[in-house]
């Protein structure tokens, strides 16, 4: 620090002016130049850099009288000690946390692979069950039909039109068999329809039922027609009034059976469809007798 006194004047005395010069901070410049970081910013990451810096700083402080002094030496020691402490703390943290993180990653990968394997195995198992269940399609056999009554008489339809009216009563017997060894089937049916060409003469509804594995049953369903207007659509029936035994009437019996099997609860379900069509020829002298349907029906 330097001081220059002002010139004296006999008339007026001026106050002295002081000019203060700060010494250059050579250590800060060297630290930022060598390490590439500000000493007040990010710490040094290499212990070799810290050692080189300490060695150079001690050597220069001994040769440079301006940078020597208890205050600067204490500041430099505190700063270097803080940098060294941070480096050691980071190394200790990495050494302690590194193996644990890698172990957790291995455990996560193992459980992820295990979960994926279980899901894949379960999916394949369900597909195999579904494929196997398809080979156990229920067997439907129409056994017989009895046409119990057939009457044609004059009457009026709902609108009052005079026409021939048909009344028909019949019973159909069906054998239903479930060949599956590990599941039960739940069966529903569409209405059984007895028709002449496209004219429906009678119909009946089969009741729902469940069939246990490797079992069978006989199902009887009533197929009835009551006061069906003919409008002259069946000429063969007109002969019934004169010679009932000479009536020859071609009929079709059609219906659809639907079966559903829960192979593995609600996860694996199998459906079966049977579209039954029987072509029957009714003779007037067979009224009240059994008609064999085993060779007259097809499943398509």
Wavefront OBJ file of the C-alpha trace (Angstrom):
o trace
v 0.000 0.000 0.000
v 1.344 3.424 -0.994
v 0.391 6.926 0.161
v 1.033 10.296 -1.424
v 0.438 13.429 0.692
v -1.257 16.345 -1.009
v 0.614 19.622 -1.668
v 0.334 22.222 1.115
v -1.181 25.547 0.422
v -1.136 28.550 2.637
v -4.747 29.293 1.894
v -6.357 25.732 2.212
v -5.243 22.367 3.586
v -6.361 19.265 1.557
v -7.005 15.799 3.027
v -4.602 12.990 2.051
v -5.723 10.511 -0.712
v -5.153 6.741 -0.192
v -4.862 4.190 -3.057
v -4.998 0.456 -2.171
v -3.602 -2.244 -4.504
v -4.692 -5.901 -3.976
v -1.949 -8.482 -4.621
v -2.655 -10.949 -7.427
v -4.097 -14.330 -6.407
v -1.615 -16.571 -8.189
v -2.832 -19.773 -6.510
v -6.412 -19.331 -7.705
v -5.204 -18.677 -11.261
v -2.988 -21.743 -11.226
v -5.742 -23.962 -9.855
v -8.257 -22.883 -12.491
v -5.631 -23.099 -15.277
v -4.235 -26.551 -14.446
v -7.393 -28.414 -13.446
v -9.842 -26.739 -15.828
v -12.219 -25.963 -12.916
v -12.697 -23.038 -10.642
v -11.656 -23.730 -7.032
v -14.980 -22.257 -5.979
v -16.918 -24.469 -8.405
v -16.528 -28.216 -8.969
v -13.839 -30.036 -6.901
v -10.888 -31.880 -8.417
v -11.678 -35.455 -9.254
v -8.141 -36.858 -9.379
v -5.976 -37.288 -6.288
v -2.891 -36.897 -8.482
v -4.005 -33.433 -9.480
v -4.444 -32.506 -5.815
v -0.945 -33.787 -4.945
v 0.655 -31.907 -7.848
v -1.172 -28.779 -6.858
v -0.011 -29.069 -3.229
v 3.587 -29.659 -4.266
v 3.621 -26.700 -6.679
v 1.899 -24.446 -4.199
v 4.391 -25.227 -1.422
v 7.351 -24.704 -3.738
v 6.100 -21.410 -5.081
v 5.045 -20.130 -1.669
v 8.613 -20.611 -0.438
v 10.117 -18.813 -3.461
v 7.501 -16.082 -3.760
v 7.609 -13.766 -0.764
v 4.395 -12.035 -1.843
v 2.373 -15.244 -1.636
v 3.851 -16.318 1.722
v 2.194 -15.478 4.951
v 0.172 -17.219 7.652
v -3.201 -16.065 6.291
v -2.658 -17.326 2.729
v -1.097 -20.598 3.901
v -4.068 -21.252 6.182
v -6.554 -20.473 3.383
v -4.718 -22.756 0.979
v -4.560 -25.597 3.503
v -8.305 -25.387 4.259
v -9.209 -25.312 0.576
v -7.025 -28.288 -0.385
v -8.181 -30.253 2.633
v -11.818 -29.686 1.635
v -11.132 -30.883 -1.934
v -9.326 -33.969 -0.711
v -12.138 -34.768 1.745
v -14.758 -34.575 -1.009
v -12.761 -36.895 -3.279
v -12.387 -39.483 -0.500
v -16.092 -39.253 0.368
v -17.087 -39.885 -3.294
v -14.726 -42.851 -3.521
v -16.050 -44.354 -0.273
v -19.653 -43.878 -1.419
v -18.975 -45.598 -4.757
v -17.168 -48.484 -3.059
v -20.015 -49.076 -0.578
v -22.973 -48.534 -2.955
v -21.625 -50.144 -6.130
v -22.005 -53.858 -5.165
v -25.490 -53.279 -3.691
v -26.753 -51.586 -6.843
v -25.406 -54.358 -9.052
v -26.950 -56.986 -6.779
v -30.348 -55.296 -6.934
v -30.124 -55.168 -10.713
v -29.370 -58.876 -10.905
v -32.315 -59.658 -8.620
v -34.647 -57.494 -10.708
v -33.518 -59.190 -13.925
v -33.988 -62.623 -12.363
v -37.549 -61.927 -11.166
v -38.480 -60.302 -14.479
v -37.276 -63.366 -16.385
v -39.080 -65.659 -13.938
v -42.358 -63.765 -14.347
v -42.078 -63.815 -18.134
v -41.374 -67.567 -18.076
v -44.394 -68.278 -15.854
v -46.737 -66.225 -18.045
v -45.463 -67.937 -21.188
v -45.784 -71.408 -19.653
v -49.324 -70.708 -18.421
v -50.350 -69.401 -21.849
v -48.990 -72.504 -23.558
v -50.767 -74.704 -21.019
v -54.098 -72.958 -21.702
v -53.623 -73.312 -25.459
v -52.892 -77.018 -25.076
v -56.011 -77.511 -22.949
v -58.112 -75.626 -25.474
v -56.753 -77.695 -28.359
v -57.306 -80.966 -26.519
v -60.862 -80.015 -25.546
v -61.750 -79.423 -29.210
v -61.257 -83.129 -29.897
v -64.009 -84.039 -27.394
v -66.955 -82.720 -29.353
v -70.328 -83.889 -27.980
v -72.106 -86.603 -29.941
v -75.748 -85.923 -30.898
v -77.886 -88.760 -32.213
v -81.550 -88.401 -33.107
v -83.146 -91.638 -32.100
v -86.796 -91.484 -33.091
v -89.890 -89.427 -33.615
v -93.507 -90.191 -32.934
v -96.220 -88.309 -34.841
v -99.062 -88.733 -32.385
v -101.798 -86.743 -34.112
v -102.400 -84.891 -37.367
v -105.676 -83.096 -38.012
v -106.762 -80.796 -40.831
v -110.002 -78.868 -40.640
v -111.510 -75.702 -41.978
v -111.163 -72.548 -39.961
v -110.320 -68.868 -39.948
v -106.960 -67.286 -39.393
v -106.417 -64.263 -37.117
v -107.634 -61.870 -39.800
v -110.789 -63.911 -40.439
v -109.725 -65.470 -43.734
v -111.290 -68.884 -44.322
v -108.637 -71.590 -44.866
v -107.558 -75.051 -43.769
v -106.094 -75.238 -40.242
v -103.558 -77.843 -39.129
v -103.063 -79.276 -35.648
v -100.064 -81.544 -35.096
v -98.575 -83.238 -32.017
v -95.255 -85.095 -32.041
v -92.373 -86.145 -29.774
v -88.671 -86.209 -30.685
v -86.114 -88.275 -28.756
v -82.423 -87.327 -28.873
v -79.379 -89.102 -27.447
v -76.757 -86.645 -26.183
v -73.330 -87.918 -25.128
v -70.357 -86.058 -23.679
v -67.121 -88.013 -24.370
v -64.840 -85.530 -22.579
v -62.794 -86.850 -19.681
v -62.154 -83.620 -17.786
v -64.981 -81.104 -18.327
v -68.754 -80.716 -18.228
v -70.734 -79.172 -21.087
v -73.678 -76.773 -20.711
v -76.168 -77.244 -23.524
v -78.792 -74.950 -25.019
v -80.856 -75.371 -28.150
v -82.746 -73.338 -30.696
v -86.427 -74.257 -31.218
v -87.023 -77.558 -32.990
v -89.001 -76.781 -36.135
v -91.018 -79.217 -38.207
v -91.720 -77.804 -41.637
v -93.088 -78.624 -45.055
v -90.927 -76.866 -47.604
v -90.726 -73.339 -46.081
v -93.973 -73.544 -44.147
v -93.433 -74.198 -40.430
v -96.054 -76.654 -39.135
v -94.867 -77.216 -35.531
v -92.117 -76.197 -33.110
v -90.850 -77.068 -29.652
v -88.208 -75.811 -27.207
v -85.644 -78.083 -25.588
v -84.805 -77.369 -21.954
v -81.293 -76.305 -20.942
v -79.150 -78.931 -19.257
v -75.593 -79.767 -18.220
v -73.918 -83.002 -19.164
v -71.162 -84.379 -16.972
v -67.983 -85.842 -18.391
v -68.197 -89.301 -19.992
v -71.959 -89.519 -19.632
v -75.069 -89.489 -21.818
v -78.821 -88.951 -21.650
v -82.023 -89.246 -23.646
v -83.826 -85.959 -24.229
v -87.516 -85.846 -25.129
v -88.959 -82.698 -26.648
v -92.539 -82.002 -27.656
v -92.966 -80.482 -31.115
v -96.467 -79.035 -31.437
v -98.500 -77.101 -33.949
v -101.904 -75.665 -33.092
v -104.274 -74.224 -35.659
v -101.652 -73.464 -38.286
v -103.229 -71.828 -41.396
v -102.272 -73.630 -44.595
v -103.712 -71.387 -47.316
v -103.703 -74.365 -49.683
v -99.942 -74.799 -49.315
v -99.969 -78.573 -48.726
v -102.037 -80.382 -51.364
v -101.083 -83.796 -49.998
v -103.077 -83.162 -46.832
v -106.331 -82.765 -48.661
v -106.431 -86.495 -49.266
v -106.546 -87.070 -45.526
v -110.209 -86.256 -45.427
v -111.069 -89.086 -47.839
v -108.262 -91.642 -47.226
v -106.015 -90.716 -44.291
v -103.862 -93.831 -44.649
v -102.798 -92.776 -48.153
v -101.231 -89.493 -47.084
v -97.531 -89.095 -47.935
v -96.038 -85.989 -46.364
v -92.316 -84.996 -46.697
v -91.171 -83.062 -43.618
v -87.963 -81.444 -42.369
v -86.871 -81.262 -38.741
v -84.197 -78.628 -38.054
v -82.554 -77.162 -34.926
v -79.164 -76.086 -33.568
v -77.488 -77.316 -30.401
v -74.910 -75.124 -28.646
v -72.615 -76.488 -25.947
v -70.132 -74.548 -23.835
v -67.384 -76.082 -21.725
v -65.346 -74.287 -19.040
v -62.095 -76.229 -19.243
v -60.094 -74.041 -16.831
v -62.673 -71.874 -15.140
v -63.467 -68.752 -17.142
v -59.948 -68.591 -18.585
v -60.292 -71.455 -21.066
v -63.709 -71.856 -22.711
v -64.670 -74.149 -25.569
v -67.821 -73.913 -27.681
v -69.471 -76.602 -29.794
v -72.158 -76.136 -32.418
v -74.324 -78.830 -33.974
v -76.682 -77.920 -36.813
v -79.128 -80.783 -37.145
v -81.330 -81.412 -40.152
v -83.558 -84.465 -40.598
v -85.485 -85.363 -43.733
v -88.582 -87.337 -42.818
v -91.312 -88.887 -44.951
v -94.520 -89.376 -43.024
v -97.006 -92.001 -44.138
v -100.596 -91.836 -43.024
v -100.605 -95.446 -41.811
v -97.655 -94.677 -39.458
v -99.622 -92.266 -37.309
v -98.862 -92.930 -33.632
v -95.934 -95.199 -34.485
v -92.231 -94.662 -34.039
v -90.197 -93.248 -36.906
v -86.514 -94.145 -36.922
v -84.367 -91.027 -37.344
v -80.893 -92.561 -36.945
v -80.351 -92.648 -40.740
v -82.379 -89.594 -41.647
v -80.390 -86.820 -39.931
v -77.125 -85.061 -40.579
v -74.943 -82.675 -38.582
v -73.439 -79.819 -40.604
l 1 2 3 4 5 6 7 8 9 10 11 12 13 14 15 16 17 18 19 20 21 22 23 24 25 26 27 28 29 30 31 32 33 34 35 36 37 38 39 40 41 42 43 44 45 46 47 48 49 50 51 52 53 54 55 56 57 58 59 60 61 62 63 64 65 66 67 68 69 70 71 72 73 74 75 76 77 78 79 80 81 82 83 84 85 86 87 88 89 90 91 92 93 94 95 96 97 98 99 100 101 102 103 104 105 106 107 108 109 110 111 112 113 114 115 116 117 118 119 120 121 122 123 124 125 126 127 128 129 130 131 132 133 134 135 136 137 138 139 140 141 142 143 144 145 146 147 148 149 150 151 152 153 154 155 156 157 158 159 160 161 162 163 164 165 166 167 168 169 170 171 172 173 174 175 176 177 178 179 180 181 182 183 184 185 186 187 188 189 190 191 192 193 194 195 196 197 198 199 200 201 202 203 204 205 206 207 208 209 210 211 212 213 214 215 216 217 218 219 220 221 222 223 224 225 226 227 228 229 230 231 232 233 234 235 236 237 238 239 240 241 242 243 244 245 246 247 248 249 250 251 252 253 254 255 256 257 258 259 260 261 262 263 264 265 266 267 268 269 270 271 272 273 274 275 276 277 278 279 280 281 282 283 284 285 286 287 288 289 290 291 292 293 294 295 296 297 298 299 300
